[in-house]
Amino acid sequence: SYTQEYTAKAPKSAVLTISLTGGHSPDLSGHLNVTIVADGKQLYDGNYLYCRGVIYTAEVSGDVTFSVTYTLPQDADNSAQGKSCSITAHCTLQEKDS
């Protein structure tokens, strides 16, 4: 598995949004599992194709840590061999209106 971790400084009260795009079957993306975590709260855990393009949100404040973990399951069949994909994480941090 591979984890990409990000940190940011949020205002007193903010909303973090995360979405993942890219990858199309029959590339490697159909085989990948993804876990999205924001400040210790799991926002998604499952096959990448089911979360692609979905916008996940979390209310945050202060120092914010969020991560995306990509895992190729051990039971991936031979059709995963030699394949690759490119996935982009889109993130925003917006202060909440008081």
WONOR-V764534 format. One record per residue. N is the residue number from 1. D_CENTER is the distance of its C-alpha to the mean C-alpha in Angstrom with 1 decimal. Layout:
# WONOR-V764534
((N & D_CENTER) (N & D_CENTER))
This chain:
# WONOR-V764534
((1 & 13.2) (2 & 11.5) (3 & 9.6) (4 & 8.8) (5 & 9.8) (6 & 10.8) (7 & 13.8) (8 & 15.6) (9 & 18.8) (10 & 18.8) (11 & 22.1) (12 & 23.8) (13 & 21.7) (14 & 18.6) (15 & 15.7) (16 & 12.2) (17 & 10.2) (18 & 6.6) (19 & 6.3) (20 & 5.8) (21 & 9.3) (22 & 11.8) (23 & 13.2) (24 & 16.0) (25 & 17.9) (26 & 20.1) (27 & 18.0) (28 & 15.9) (29 & 12.8) (30 & 14.8) (31 & 15.2) (32 & 11.7) (33 & 10.1) (34 & 6.4) (35 & 6.2) (36 & 4.3) (37 & 7.5) (38 & 9.4) (39 & 13.0) (40 & 13.4) (41 & 12.4) (42 & 10.1) (43 & 8.5) (44 & 7.6) (45 & 9.0) (46 & 10.5) (47 & 11.1) (48 & 8.7) (49 & 11.6) (50 & 11.6) (51 & 8.3) (52 & 8.9) (53 & 10.2) (54 & 9.8) (55 & 9.7) (56 & 8.7) (57 & 11.2) (58 & 12.6) (59 & 16.1) (60 & 16.5) (61 & 19.4) (62 & 20.6) (63 & 18.6) (64 & 14.9) (65 & 12.4) (66 & 8.7) (67 & 6.7) (68 & 4.1) (69 & 6.9) (70 & 8.3) (71 & 11.6) (72 & 14.5) (73 & 16.6) (74 & 20.2) (75 & 21.6) (76 & 20.2) (77 & 23.4) (78 & 25.2) (79 & 23.7) (80 & 20.6) (81 & 23.0) (82 & 23.1) (83 & 20.2) (84 & 17.3) (85 & 14.6) (86 & 12.9) (87 & 9.3) (88 & 8.8) (89 & 6.3) (90 & 8.6) (91 & 9.4) (92 & 12.7) (93 & 14.8) (94 & 18.0) (95 & 20.9) (96 & 22.1) (97 & 25.6) (98 & 28.1))
